[in-house]
């Protein structure tokens, strides 16, 4: 077996250009072999920026390329299922951007296909690879804050598309047909956090959404999830700035994770706050570490060494069911105010 993975990227958008392309070039156990786009010029441009890797003008050509071991899928949400299934059927391992599928039924089909073809399928939830997340799980296992009673997760990013119609027209985030909207784009992180730290699936969900005038997708979503012994609350919006945060409330204390999901070098030092029942706060700091690099290195560990996946398909399926429940719980959008 080779000691590295030969990667192909489906999609030549911002995430491939800014994050995953450079990450794959920097990873010790990865080799970026090809970029594919439906527009040959877009693939050629990005391939040149990333050091002259091969540029392909069709997705099919990449997934069927015998010199590719794994495919990173950086396509609109509506295309995740189709091209994950195609890549798995062609014998490729798959790292697919979040959300893995638009519905739980899609994720189940993708998971079944990975099992049938004996290939690795992982959802690209890069925030899970932060040492701060590992530390929270250790604290919970050590009963540092007692029994978890509530988890709150928020993600607020003012989308450039709200201020620039050209940007809005060019991104999947504002297209219902392409699987856009605040829940799929930002709320999937919040939902994943709620299920991870509450350690279960919700038995009941209430939710509401707001759509700004003239837009066909929700731009803000709130939801309350009942886990039985704990509750959860998520807030995800493309309307306002504010960043991301997760709080875990226990019977003996509280954990606060600021800049919870996407971290940048300028966010360092990254912190984690633990407050005990007396109100004493303990803050731990970490230097910046790329979540994307950690994610790719872990993927290599799973594929090459047989390591257990940190985000197992069963966890992605659990999150997909919760996202379905949120969609099923919300009523018609309330008029928004711009």
PESUL-V974438 format. One record per residue. N is the residue number from 0. RES is the residue in one letter. PSI is psi in degrees with one decimal (999 if undefined). Layout:
n->[N & N]
res->[RES & RES]
psi->[PSI & PSI]
This chain:
n->[0 & 1 & 2 & 3 & 4 & 5 & 6 & 7 & 8 & 9 & 10 & 11 & 12 & 13 & 14 & 15 & 16 & 17 & 18 & 19 & 20 & 21 & 22 & 23 & 24 & 25 & 26 & 27 & 28 & 29 & 30 & 31 & 32 & 33 & 34 & 35 & 36 & 37 & 38 & 39 & 40 & 41 & 42 & 43 & 44 & 45 & 46 & 47 & 48 & 49 & 50 & 51 & 52 & 53 & 54 & 55 & 56 & 57 & 58 & 59 & 60 & 61 & 62 & 63 & 64 & 65 & 66 & 67 & 68 & 69 & 70 & 71 & 72 & 73 & 74 & 75 & 76 & 77 & 78 & 79 & 80 & 81 & 82 & 83 & 84 & 85 & 86 & 87 & 88 & 89 & 90 & 91 & 92 & 93 & 94 & 95 & 96 & 97 & 98 & 99 & 100 & 101 & 102 & 103 & 104 & 105 & 106 & 107 & 108 & 109 & 110 & 111 & 112 & 113 & 114 & 115 & 116 & 117 & 118 & 119 & 120 & 121 & 122 & 123 & 124 & 125 & 126 & 127 & 128 & 129 & 130 & 131 & 132 & 133 & 134 & 135 & 136 & 137 & 138 & 139 & 140 & 141 & 142 & 143 & 144 & 145 & 146 & 147 & 148 & 149 & 150 & 151 & 152 & 153 & 154 & 155 & 156 & 157 & 158 & 159 & 160 & 161 & 162 & 163 & 164 & 165 & 166 & 167 & 168 & 169 & 170 & 171 & 172 & 173 & 174 & 175 & 176 & 177 & 178 & 179 & 180 & 181 & 182 & 183 & 184 & 185 & 186 & 187 & 188 & 189 & 190 & 191 & 192 & 193 & 194 & 195 & 196 & 197 & 198 & 199 & 200 & 201 & 202 & 203 & 204 & 205 & 206 & 207 & 208 & 209 & 210 & 211 & 212 & 213 & 214 & 215 & 216 & 217 & 218 & 219 & 220 & 221 & 222 & 223 & 224 & 225 & 226 & 227 & 228 & 229 & 230 & 231 & 232 & 233 & 234 & 235 & 236 & 237 & 238 & 239 & 240 & 241 & 242 & 243 & 244 & 245 & 246 & 247 & 248 & 249 & 250 & 251 & 252 & 253 & 254 & 255 & 256 & 257 & 258 & 259 & 260 & 261 & 262 & 263 & 264 & 265 & 266 & 267 & 268 & 269 & 270 & 271 & 272 & 273 & 274 & 275 & 276 & 277 & 278 & 279 & 280 & 281 & 282 & 283 & 284 & 285 & 286 & 287 & 288 & 289 & 290 & 291 & 292 & 293 & 294 & 295 & 296 & 297 & 298 & 299 & 300 & 301 & 302 & 303 & 304 & 305 & 306 & 307 & 308 & 309 & 310 & 311 & 312 & 313 & 314 & 315 & 316 & 317 & 318 & 319 & 320 & 321 & 322 & 323 & 324 & 325 & 326 & 327 & 328 & 329 & 330 & 331 & 332 & 333 & 334 & 335 & 336 & 337]
res->[X & X & X & X & X & X & X & X & X & X & X & X & X & X & X & X & X & X & X & X & X & X & X & X & X & X & X & X & X & X & X & X & X & X & X & X & X & X & X & X & X & X & X & X & X & X & X & X & X & X & X & X & X & X & X & X & X & X & X & X & X & X & X & X & X & X & X & X & X & X & X & X & X & X & X & X & X & X & X & X & X & X & X & X & X & X & X & X & X & X & X & X & X & X & X & X & X & X & X & X & X & X & X & X & X & X & X & X & X & X & X & X & X & X & X & X & X & X & X & X & X & X & X & X & X & X & X & X & X & X & X & X & X & X & X & X & X & X & X & X & X & X & X & X & X & X & X & X & X & X & X & X & X & X & X & X & X & X & X & X & X & X & X & X & X & X & X & X & X & X & X & X & X & X & X & X & X & X & X & X & X & X & X & X & X & X & X & X & X & X & X & X & X & X & X & X & X & X & X & X & X & X & X & X & X & X & X & X & X & X & X & X & X & X & X & X & X & X & X & X & X & X & X & X & X & X & X & X & X & X & X & X & X & X & X & X & X & X & X & X & X & X & X & X & X & X & X & X & X & X & X & X & X & X & X & X & X & X & X & X & X & X & X & X & X & X & X & X & X & X & X & X & X & X & X & X & X & X & X & X & X & X & X & X & X & X & X & X & X & X & X & X & X & X & X & X & X & X & X & X & X & X & X & X & X & X & X & X & X & X & X & X & X & X & X & X & X & X & X & X & X & X & X & X & X & X & X & X & X & X & X & X & X & X & X & X & X & X]
psi->[141.4 & 157.3 & 13.3 & 165.6 & 134.1 & 114.7 & 147.9 & 144.7 & 127.4 & 113.2 & 138.2 & 33.7 & -165.3 & -41.8 & -36.0 & -40.0 & -45.8 & -30.5 & -65.0 & -33.8 & -57.0 & -35.1 & -45.6 & -33.4 & -31.6 & -17.9 & 134.8 & -21.5 & 22.4 & 149.4 & 118.3 & 116.6 & -33.6 & 153.3 & 137.6 & 138.8 & 156.3 & -18.1 & 114.4 & -37.6 & -35.8 & -42.1 & -41.8 & -41.8 & -48.0 & -39.7 & -37.8 & -42.8 & -33.6 & 9.3 & 25.5 & 26.6 & 164.6 & 142.7 & 124.7 & 142.9 & 13.0 & 147.7 & -38.2 & -39.8 & -36.7 & -47.2 & -22.5 & 2.9 & 121.8 & -12.8 & 13.0 & 130.5 & -35.4 & 149.2 & 130.2 & 122.9 & 109.8 & 54.5 & 167.6 & 150.8 & -34.9 & -14.8 & 0.6 & -47.0 & -52.4 & -48.0 & -22.2 & -46.0 & -40.9 & -43.1 & -43.0 & -42.1 & -28.1 & 5.7 & 18.3 & 145.9 & 153.6 & 128.1 & 111.5 & 135.8 & 155.8 & 154.7 & 148.1 & -42.5 & 163.4 & -24.1 & 159.1 & -34.1 & -36.6 & -45.8 & -39.4 & -44.3 & -41.5 & -41.6 & -42.2 & -40.2 & -40.7 & -41.0 & -43.7 & -42.2 & -0.9 & 39.4 & 158.9 & 132.2 & 119.1 & 142.1 & 133.9 & 77.2 & 80.0 & -25.1 & -25.1 & -18.7 & 7.2 & 138.9 & -21.9 & -36.3 & -42.2 & -39.5 & -39.0 & -45.2 & -36.3 & -43.7 & -41.9 & -40.9 & -30.6 & 5.5 & 30.9 & -31.5 & 16.2 & -156.3 & 133.4 & 128.9 & -25.3 & 141.8 & 131.5 & 130.8 & 132.7 & 148.7 & 113.6 & 118.0 & 119.3 & 111.8 & 134.7 & -24.3 & -21.4 & -20.3 & -11.7 & 104.2 & -31.3 & -39.6 & -43.7 & -39.6 & -21.1 & -3.1 & 146.0 & -17.3 & -23.7 & 16.3 & 120.8 & -34.3 & -29.9 & 5.9 & 29.9 & -170.3 & 159.6 & -33.8 & -49.1 & -35.6 & -45.0 & -38.4 & -21.3 & -35.8 & -47.0 & -44.2 & -43.2 & -41.3 & -42.8 & -46.5 & -35.5 & -47.7 & -24.8 & -16.2 & 56.8 & -172.1 & 147.1 & 143.2 & -19.2 & 143.3 & 133.9 & 147.3 & 158.6 & 158.0 & 156.9 & 136.3 & 124.1 & 151.8 & 134.7 & -2.8 & 147.7 & 1.3 & 160.1 & 137.1 & -14.2 & 140.3 & 138.0 & 148.0 & 145.7 & 129.2 & 134.5 & 116.8 & 9.3 & -83.5 & -9.1 & 160.8 & 163.7 & 152.4 & 132.2 & 147.0 & 119.2 & 130.2 & 144.0 & 6.8 & -29.9 & 158.4 & 172.8 & -20.8 & -158.1 & 151.4 & 145.1 & 136.3 & 137.6 & 120.5 & 126.1 & 175.4 & -14.3 & 5.6 & -170.4 & 145.2 & 133.6 & 127.1 & 97.0 & 160.7 & 59.4 & -36.8 & -71.1 & 119.4 & 148.2 & 163.4 & -34.3 & -11.8 & -13.2 & 148.3 & 144.1 & 137.8 & 161.9 & 125.7 & 132.5 & 123.6 & 126.3 & -178.8 & -20.3 & -6.9 & 1.9 & 126.7 & 132.2 & 121.7 & 130.6 & 140.0 & 146.6 & 147.2 & 164.6 & 133.3 & 132.5 & 120.7 & -32.5 & -41.2 & -45.2 & -38.1 & -45.8 & -39.9 & -38.6 & -41.0 & -42.8 & -39.3 & -40.0 & -47.6 & -47.3 & -32.2 & -6.9 & 20.8 & 148.1 & 138.3 & 138.8 & -38.5 & 88.1 & 151.5 & -33.3 & -33.8 & -39.9 & -37.4 & -39.6 & -43.6 & -40.9 & -38.3 & -37.9 & -39.3 & -39.6 & -40.9 & -37.8 & -46.4 & -39.0 & -22.0 & -24.1 & 148.7 & -171.5 & 145.9 & 139.8 & 145.4 & 134.1 & 167.8 & 122.9 & 999]
